[in-house]
Amino acid sequence: IRTYNFPQNRLTDHRINLTIYKLDQIMTGDLQPVTTALMTYEREQLRGDTEGT
């Protein structure tokens, strides 16, 4: 559920509404921006699920 747009050097993850203009770096192994955003999203989802209990 990601778009890899090489002409624009852009990665978009549609699940978490993330757009990064560093596709070249991500493709060479610098996954830190993506993993950080995914972990942040997961934490927010877990907090939202437990706030009502």
mmCIF file of the N, C-alpha and C atoms, coordinates in Angstrom:
data_MODEL
# 
_entry.id   MODEL 
# 
loop_
_atom_site.group_PDB 
_atom_site.id 
_atom_site.type_symbol 
_atom_site.label_atom_id 
_atom_site.label_alt_id 
_atom_site.label_comp_id 
_atom_site.label_asym_id 
_atom_site.label_entity_id 
_atom_site.label_seq_id 
_atom_site.pdbx_PDB_ins_code 
_atom_site.Cartn_x 
_atom_site.Cartn_y 
_atom_site.Cartn_z 
_atom_site.occupancy 
_atom_site.B_iso_or_equiv 
_atom_site.pdbx_formal_charge 
_atom_site.auth_seq_id 
_atom_site.auth_comp_id 
_atom_site.auth_asym_id 
_atom_site.auth_atom_id 
_atom_site.pdbx_PDB_model_num 
ATOM 1   N N  . ILE A 1 1  ? 0.845   -1.166 0.000   1.00 0.00 ? 1  ILE A N  1 
ATOM 2   C CA . ILE A 1 1  ? 0.000   0.000  0.000   1.00 0.00 ? 1  ILE A CA 1 
ATOM 3   C C  . ILE A 1 1  ? 0.900   1.242  0.000   1.00 0.00 ? 1  ILE A C  1 
ATOM 4   N N  . ARG A 1 2  ? 1.897   1.154  -0.864  1.00 0.00 ? 2  ARG A N  1 
ATOM 5   C CA . ARG A 1 2  ? 2.829   2.269  -1.020  1.00 0.00 ? 2  ARG A CA 1 
ATOM 6   C C  . ARG A 1 2  ? 2.973   2.605  -2.485  1.00 0.00 ? 2  ARG A C  1 
ATOM 7   N N  . THR A 1 3  ? 3.252   3.860  -2.737  1.00 0.00 ? 3  THR A N  1 
ATOM 8   C CA . THR A 1 3  ? 3.572   4.315  -4.087  1.00 0.00 ? 3  THR A CA 1 
ATOM 9   C C  . THR A 1 3  ? 5.039   4.702  -4.105  1.00 0.00 ? 3  THR A C  1 
ATOM 10  N N  . TYR A 1 4  ? 5.756   4.137  -5.060  1.00 0.00 ? 4  TYR A N  1 
ATOM 11  C CA . TYR A 1 4  ? 7.166   4.477  -5.269  1.00 0.00 ? 4  TYR A CA 1 
ATOM 12  C C  . TYR A 1 4  ? 7.236   5.276  -6.563  1.00 0.00 ? 4  TYR A C  1 
ATOM 13  N N  . ASN A 1 5  ? 7.432   6.577  -6.452  1.00 0.00 ? 5  ASN A N  1 
ATOM 14  C CA . ASN A 1 5  ? 7.452   7.453  -7.616  1.00 0.00 ? 5  ASN A CA 1 
ATOM 15  C C  . ASN A 1 5  ? 8.894   7.903  -7.844  1.00 0.00 ? 5  ASN A C  1 
ATOM 16  N N  . PHE A 1 6  ? 9.586   7.183  -8.737  1.00 0.00 ? 6  PHE A N  1 
ATOM 17  C CA . PHE A 1 6  ? 11.001  7.458  -8.970  1.00 0.00 ? 6  PHE A CA 1 
ATOM 18  C C  . PHE A 1 6  ? 11.256  8.812  -9.625  1.00 0.00 ? 6  PHE A C  1 
ATOM 19  N N  . PRO A 1 7  ? 10.474  9.236  -10.622 1.00 0.00 ? 7  PRO A N  1 
ATOM 20  C CA . PRO A 1 7  ? 10.736  10.554 -11.216 1.00 0.00 ? 7  PRO A CA 1 
ATOM 21  C C  . PRO A 1 7  ? 10.657  11.704 -10.198 1.00 0.00 ? 7  PRO A C  1 
ATOM 22  N N  . GLN A 1 8  ? 9.807   11.558 -9.193  1.00 0.00 ? 8  GLN A N  1 
ATOM 23  C CA . GLN A 1 8  ? 9.661   12.603 -8.170  1.00 0.00 ? 8  GLN A CA 1 
ATOM 24  C C  . GLN A 1 8  ? 10.473  12.309 -6.910  1.00 0.00 ? 8  GLN A C  1 
ATOM 25  N N  . ASN A 1 9  ? 11.204  11.166 -6.905  1.00 0.00 ? 9  ASN A N  1 
ATOM 26  C CA . ASN A 1 9  ? 12.005  10.765 -5.741  1.00 0.00 ? 9  ASN A CA 1 
ATOM 27  C C  . ASN A 1 9  ? 11.124  10.679 -4.486  1.00 0.00 ? 9  ASN A C  1 
ATOM 28  N N  . ARG A 1 10 ? 9.905   10.137 -4.659  1.00 0.00 ? 10 ARG A N  1 
ATOM 29  C CA . ARG A 1 10 ? 8.886   10.189 -3.604  1.00 0.00 ? 10 ARG A CA 1 
ATOM 30  C C  . ARG A 1 10 ? 8.379   8.799  -3.245  1.00 0.00 ? 10 ARG A C  1 
ATOM 31  N N  . LEU A 1 11 ? 8.259   8.567  -1.943  1.00 0.00 ? 11 LEU A N  1 
ATOM 32  C CA . LEU A 1 11 ? 7.606   7.377  -1.411  1.00 0.00 ? 11 LEU A CA 1 
ATOM 33  C C  . LEU A 1 11 ? 6.374   7.838  -0.656  1.00 0.00 ? 11 LEU A C  1 
ATOM 34  N N  . THR A 1 12 ? 5.225   7.235  -0.934  1.00 0.00 ? 12 THR A N  1 
ATOM 35  C CA . THR A 1 12 ? 4.002   7.537  -0.197  1.00 0.00 ? 12 THR A CA 1 
ATOM 36  C C  . THR A 1 12 ? 3.465   6.247  0.391   1.00 0.00 ? 12 THR A C  1 
ATOM 37  N N  . ASP A 1 13 ? 3.256   6.240  1.701   1.00 0.00 ? 13 ASP A N  1 
ATOM 38  C CA . ASP A 1 13 ? 2.608   5.118  2.375   1.00 0.00 ? 13 ASP A CA 1 
ATOM 39  C C  . ASP A 1 13 ? 1.180   5.565  2.654   1.00 0.00 ? 13 ASP A C  1 
ATOM 40  N N  . HIS A 1 14 ? 0.241   4.976  1.949   1.00 0.00 ? 14 HIS A N  1 
ATOM 41  C CA . HIS A 1 14 ? -1.153  5.424  2.003   1.00 0.00 ? 14 HIS A CA 1 
ATOM 42  C C  . HIS A 1 14 ? -1.859  5.005  3.286   1.00 0.00 ? 14 HIS A C  1 
ATOM 43  N N  . ARG A 1 15 ? -1.351  3.983  3.977   1.00 0.00 ? 15 ARG A N  1 
ATOM 44  C CA . ARG A 1 15 ? -1.982  3.540  5.223   1.00 0.00 ? 15 ARG A CA 1 
ATOM 45  C C  . ARG A 1 15 ? -1.839  4.579  6.318   1.00 0.00 ? 15 ARG A C  1 
ATOM 46  N N  . ILE A 1 16 ? -0.647  5.200  6.359   1.00 0.00 ? 16 ILE A N  1 
ATOM 47  C CA . ILE A 1 16 ? -0.375  6.128  7.454   1.00 0.00 ? 16 ILE A CA 1 
ATOM 48  C C  . ILE A 1 16 ? -0.274  7.570  6.973   1.00 0.00 ? 16 ILE A C  1 
ATOM 49  N N  . ASN A 1 17 ? -0.630  7.799  5.716   1.00 0.00 ? 17 ASN A N  1 
ATOM 50  C CA . ASN A 1 17 ? -0.642  9.151  5.145   1.00 0.00 ? 17 ASN A CA 1 
ATOM 51  C C  . ASN A 1 17 ? 0.732   9.817  5.254   1.00 0.00 ? 17 ASN A C  1 
ATOM 52  N N  . LEU A 1 18 ? 1.766   9.091  4.801   1.00 0.00 ? 18 LEU A N  1 
ATOM 53  C CA . LEU A 1 18 ? 3.149   9.558  4.875   1.00 0.00 ? 18 LEU A CA 1 
ATOM 54  C C  . LEU A 1 18 ? 3.690   9.761  3.472   1.00 0.00 ? 18 LEU A C  1 
ATOM 55  N N  . THR A 1 19 ? 4.327   10.896 3.242   1.00 0.00 ? 19 THR A N  1 
ATOM 56  C CA . THR A 1 19 ? 5.017   11.152 1.979   1.00 0.00 ? 19 THR A CA 1 
ATOM 57  C C  . THR A 1 19 ? 6.426   11.615 2.302   1.00 0.00 ? 19 THR A C  1 
ATOM 58  N N  . ILE A 1 20 ? 7.409   10.952 1.688   1.00 0.00 ? 20 ILE A N  1 
ATOM 59  C CA . ILE A 1 20 ? 8.817   11.275 1.902   1.00 0.00 ? 20 ILE A CA 1 
ATOM 60  C C  . ILE A 1 20 ? 9.471   11.472 0.544   1.00 0.00 ? 20 ILE A C  1 
ATOM 61  N N  . TYR A 1 21 ? 10.210  12.544 0.402   1.00 0.00 ? 21 TYR A N  1 
ATOM 62  C CA . TYR A 1 21 ? 10.919  12.827 -0.847  1.00 0.00 ? 21 TYR A CA 1 
ATOM 63  C C  . TYR A 1 21 ? 12.391  12.441 -0.712  1.00 0.00 ? 21 TYR A C  1 
ATOM 64  N N  . LYS A 1 22 ? 12.631  11.177 -0.368  1.00 0.00 ? 22 LYS A N  1 
ATOM 65  C CA . LYS A 1 22 ? 13.983  10.627 -0.245  1.00 0.00 ? 22 LYS A CA 1 
ATOM 66  C C  . LYS A 1 22 ? 13.986  9.188  -0.745  1.00 0.00 ? 22 LYS A C  1 
ATOM 67  N N  . LEU A 1 23 ? 13.276  8.922  -1.808  1.00 0.00 ? 23 LEU A N  1 
ATOM 68  C CA . LEU A 1 23 ? 13.145  7.551  -2.290  1.00 0.00 ? 23 LEU A CA 1 
ATOM 69  C C  . LEU A 1 23 ? 14.496  6.933  -2.610  1.00 0.00 ? 23 LEU A C  1 
ATOM 70  N N  . ASP A 1 24 ? 15.408  7.699  -3.182  1.00 0.00 ? 24 ASP A N  1 
ATOM 71  C CA . ASP A 1 24 ? 16.725  7.161  -3.507  1.00 0.00 ? 24 ASP A CA 1 
ATOM 72  C C  . ASP A 1 24 ? 17.440  6.662  -2.259  1.00 0.00 ? 24 ASP A C  1 
ATOM 73  N N  . GLN A 1 25 ? 17.353  7.394  -1.162  1.00 0.00 ? 25 GLN A N  1 
ATOM 74  C CA . GLN A 1 25 ? 17.986  6.975  0.090   1.00 0.00 ? 25 GLN A CA 1 
ATOM 75  C C  . GLN A 1 25 ? 17.287  5.757  0.686   1.00 0.00 ? 25 GLN A C  1 
ATOM 76  N N  . ILE A 1 26 ? 15.973  5.730  0.611   1.00 0.00 ? 26 ILE A N  1 
ATOM 77  C CA . ILE A 1 26 ? 15.212  4.596  1.135   1.00 0.00 ? 26 ILE A CA 1 
ATOM 78  C C  . ILE A 1 26 ? 15.555  3.325  0.365   1.00 0.00 ? 26 ILE A C  1 
ATOM 79  N N  . MET A 1 27 ? 15.673  3.429  -0.942  1.00 0.00 ? 27 MET A N  1 
ATOM 80  C CA . MET A 1 27 ? 15.971  2.260  -1.769  1.00 0.00 ? 27 MET A CA 1 
ATOM 81  C C  . MET A 1 27 ? 17.392  1.735  -1.538  1.00 0.00 ? 27 MET A C  1 
ATOM 82  N N  . THR A 1 28 ? 18.282  2.575  -1.017  1.00 0.00 ? 28 THR A N  1 
ATOM 83  C CA . THR A 1 28 ? 19.640  2.107  -0.720  1.00 0.00 ? 28 THR A CA 1 
ATOM 84  C C  . THR A 1 28 ? 19.783  1.663  0.730   1.00 0.00 ? 28 THR A C  1 
ATOM 85  N N  . GLY A 1 29 ? 18.674  1.610  1.470   1.00 0.00 ? 29 GLY A N  1 
ATOM 86  C CA . GLY A 1 29 ? 18.697  1.012  2.797   1.00 0.00 ? 29 GLY A CA 1 
ATOM 87  C C  . GLY A 1 29 ? 18.437  1.938  3.966   1.00 0.00 ? 29 GLY A C  1 
ATOM 88  N N  . ASP A 1 30 ? 18.281  3.219  3.747   1.00 0.00 ? 30 ASP A N  1 
ATOM 89  C CA . ASP A 1 30 ? 17.996  4.146  4.843   1.00 0.00 ? 30 ASP A CA 1 
ATOM 90  C C  . ASP A 1 30 ? 16.497  4.131  5.128   1.00 0.00 ? 30 ASP A C  1 
ATOM 91  N N  . LEU A 1 31 ? 16.071  3.149  5.907   1.00 0.00 ? 31 LEU A N  1 
ATOM 92  C CA . LEU A 1 31 ? 14.648  2.963  6.187   1.00 0.00 ? 31 LEU A CA 1 
ATOM 93  C C  . LEU A 1 31 ? 14.180  3.691  7.447   1.00 0.00 ? 31 LEU A C  1 
ATOM 94  N N  . GLN A 1 32 ? 15.074  4.396  8.103   1.00 0.00 ? 32 GLN A N  1 
ATOM 95  C CA . GLN A 1 32 ? 14.745  5.071  9.357   1.00 0.00 ? 32 GLN A CA 1 
ATOM 96  C C  . GLN A 1 32 ? 13.504  5.963  9.271   1.00 0.00 ? 32 GLN A C  1 
ATOM 97  N N  . PRO A 1 33 ? 13.362  6.816  8.265   1.00 0.00 ? 33 PRO A N  1 
ATOM 98  C CA . PRO A 1 33 ? 12.160  7.668  8.225   1.00 0.00 ? 33 PRO A CA 1 
ATOM 99  C C  . PRO A 1 33 ? 10.860  6.859  8.135   1.00 0.00 ? 33 PRO A C  1 
ATOM 100 N N  . VAL A 1 34 ? 10.900  5.761  7.412   1.00 0.00 ? 34 VAL A N  1 
ATOM 101 C CA . VAL A 1 34 ? 9.699   4.935  7.247   1.00 0.00 ? 34 VAL A CA 1 
ATOM 102 C C  . VAL A 1 34 ? 9.394   4.177  8.531   1.00 0.00 ? 34 VAL A C  1 
ATOM 103 N N  . THR A 1 35 ? 10.407  3.535  9.118   1.00 0.00 ? 35 THR A N  1 
ATOM 104 C CA . THR A 1 35 ? 10.169  2.755  10.332  1.00 0.00 ? 35 THR A CA 1 
ATOM 105 C C  . THR A 1 35 ? 9.752   3.650  11.494  1.00 0.00 ? 35 THR A C  1 
ATOM 106 N N  . THR A 1 36 ? 10.344  4.829  11.595  1.00 0.00 ? 36 THR A N  1 
ATOM 107 C CA . THR A 1 36 ? 9.955   5.760  12.656  1.00 0.00 ? 36 THR A CA 1 
ATOM 108 C C  . THR A 1 36 ? 8.495   6.172  12.504  1.00 0.00 ? 36 THR A C  1 
ATOM 109 N N  . ALA A 1 37 ? 8.087   6.493  11.294  1.00 0.00 ? 37 ALA A N  1 
ATOM 110 C CA . ALA A 1 37 ? 6.693   6.886  11.051  1.00 0.00 ? 37 ALA A CA 1 
ATOM 111 C C  . ALA A 1 37 ? 5.733   5.735  11.343  1.00 0.00 ? 37 ALA A C  1 
ATOM 112 N N  . LEU A 1 38 ? 6.113   4.520  10.964  1.00 0.00 ? 38 LEU A N  1 
ATOM 113 C CA . LEU A 1 38 ? 5.260   3.359  11.232  1.00 0.00 ? 38 LEU A CA 1 
ATOM 114 C C  . LEU A 1 38 ? 5.130   3.097  12.728  1.00 0.00 ? 38 LEU A C  1 
ATOM 115 N N  . MET A 1 39 ? 6.224   3.212  13.468  1.00 0.00 ? 39 MET A N  1 
ATOM 116 C CA . MET A 1 39 ? 6.165   2.998  14.917  1.00 0.00 ? 39 MET A CA 1 
ATOM 117 C C  . MET A 1 39 ? 5.331   4.078  15.599  1.00 0.00 ? 39 MET A C  1 
ATOM 118 N N  . THR A 1 40 ? 5.460   5.315  15.156  1.00 0.00 ? 40 THR A N  1 
ATOM 119 C CA . THR A 1 40 ? 4.661   6.409  15.709  1.00 0.00 ? 40 THR A CA 1 
ATOM 120 C C  . THR A 1 40 ? 3.176   6.169  15.457  1.00 0.00 ? 40 THR A C  1 
ATOM 121 N N  . TYR A 1 41 ? 2.856   5.773  14.242  1.00 0.00 ? 41 TYR A N  1 
ATOM 122 C CA . TYR A 1 41 ? 1.463   5.483  13.893  1.00 0.00 ? 41 TYR A CA 1 
ATOM 123 C C  . TYR A 1 41 ? 0.912   4.351  14.769  1.00 0.00 ? 41 TYR A C  1 
ATOM 124 N N  . GLU A 1 42 ? 1.702   3.298  14.939  1.00 0.00 ? 42 GLU A N  1 
ATOM 125 C CA . GLU A 1 42 ? 1.269   2.153  15.753  1.00 0.00 ? 42 GLU A CA 1 
ATOM 126 C C  . GLU A 1 42 ? 1.020   2.578  17.201  1.00 0.00 ? 42 GLU A C  1 
ATOM 127 N N  . ARG A 1 43 ? 1.924   3.366  17.764  1.00 0.00 ? 43 ARG A N  1 
ATOM 128 C CA . ARG A 1 43 ? 1.739   3.852  19.143  1.00 0.00 ? 43 ARG A CA 1 
ATOM 129 C C  . ARG A 1 43 ? 0.461   4.676  19.268  1.00 0.00 ? 43 ARG A C  1 
ATOM 130 N N  . GLU A 1 44 ? 0.222   5.549  18.302  1.00 0.00 ? 44 GLU A N  1 
ATOM 131 C CA . GLU A 1 44 ? -0.991  6.374  18.337  1.00 0.00 ? 44 GLU A CA 1 
ATOM 132 C C  . GLU A 1 44 ? -2.245  5.512  18.249  1.00 0.00 ? 44 GLU A C  1 
ATOM 133 N N  . GLN A 1 45 ? -2.199  4.481  17.432  1.00 0.00 ? 45 GLN A N  1 
ATOM 134 C CA . GLN A 1 45 ? -3.348  3.584  17.307  1.00 0.00 ? 45 GLN A CA 1 
ATOM 135 C C  . GLN A 1 45 ? -3.594  2.838  18.611  1.00 0.00 ? 45 GLN A C  1 
ATOM 136 N N  . LEU A 1 46 ? -2.535  2.373  19.249  1.00 0.00 ? 46 LEU A N  1 
ATOM 137 C CA . LEU A 1 46 ? -2.686  1.654  20.514  1.00 0.00 ? 46 LEU A CA 1 
ATOM 138 C C  . LEU A 1 46 ? -3.216  2.570  21.607  1.00 0.00 ? 46 LEU A C  1 
ATOM 139 N N  . ARG A 1 47 ? -2.751  3.794  21.656  1.00 0.00 ? 47 ARG A N  1 
ATOM 140 C CA . ARG A 1 47 ? -3.258  4.755  22.638  1.00 0.00 ? 47 ARG A CA 1 
ATOM 141 C C  . ARG A 1 47 ? -4.737  5.032  22.413  1.00 0.00 ? 47 ARG A C  1 
ATOM 142 N N  . GLY A 1 48 ? -5.112  5.169  21.179  1.00 0.00 ? 48 GLY A N  1 
ATOM 143 C CA . GLY A 1 48 ? -6.510  5.428  20.849  1.00 0.00 ? 48 GLY A CA 1 
ATOM 144 C C  . GLY A 1 48 ? -7.408  4.273  21.232  1.00 0.00 ? 48 GLY A C  1 
ATOM 145 N N  . ASP A 1 49 ? -6.889  3.046  21.102  1.00 0.00 ? 49 ASP A N  1 
ATOM 146 C CA . ASP A 1 49 ? -7.675  1.862  21.454  1.00 0.00 ? 49 ASP A CA 1 
ATOM 147 C C  . ASP A 1 49 ? -7.840  1.714  22.957  1.00 0.00 ? 49 ASP A C  1 
ATOM 148 N N  . THR A 1 50 ? -6.859  2.169  23.744  1.00 0.00 ? 50 THR A N  1 
ATOM 149 C CA . THR A 1 50 ? -6.921  1.964  25.190  1.00 0.00 ? 50 THR A CA 1 
ATOM 150 C C  . THR A 1 50 ? -7.504  3.151  25.940  1.00 0.00 ? 50 THR A C  1 
ATOM 151 N N  . GLU A 1 51 ? -7.659  4.300  25.298  1.00 0.00 ? 51 GLU A N  1 
ATOM 152 C CA . GLU A 1 51 ? -8.177  5.477  25.995  1.00 0.00 ? 51 GLU A CA 1 
ATOM 153 C C  . GLU A 1 51 ? -9.610  5.287  26.467  1.00 0.00 ? 51 GLU A C  1 
ATOM 154 N N  . GLY A 1 52 ? -10.401 4.533  25.760  1.00 0.00 ? 52 GLY A N  1 
ATOM 155 C CA . GLY A 1 52 ? -11.800 4.349  26.112  1.00 0.00 ? 52 GLY A CA 1 
ATOM 156 C C  . GLY A 1 52 ? -12.036 3.318  27.190  1.00 0.00 ? 52 GLY A C  1 
ATOM 157 N N  . THR A 1 53 ? -10.996 2.591  27.608  1.00 0.00 ? 53 THR A N  1 
ATOM 158 C CA . THR A 1 53 ? -11.192 1.535  28.611  1.00 0.00 ? 53 THR A CA 1 
ATOM 159 C C  . THR A 1 53 ? -10.836 1.984  29.990  1.00 0.00 ? 53 THR A C  1 
# 
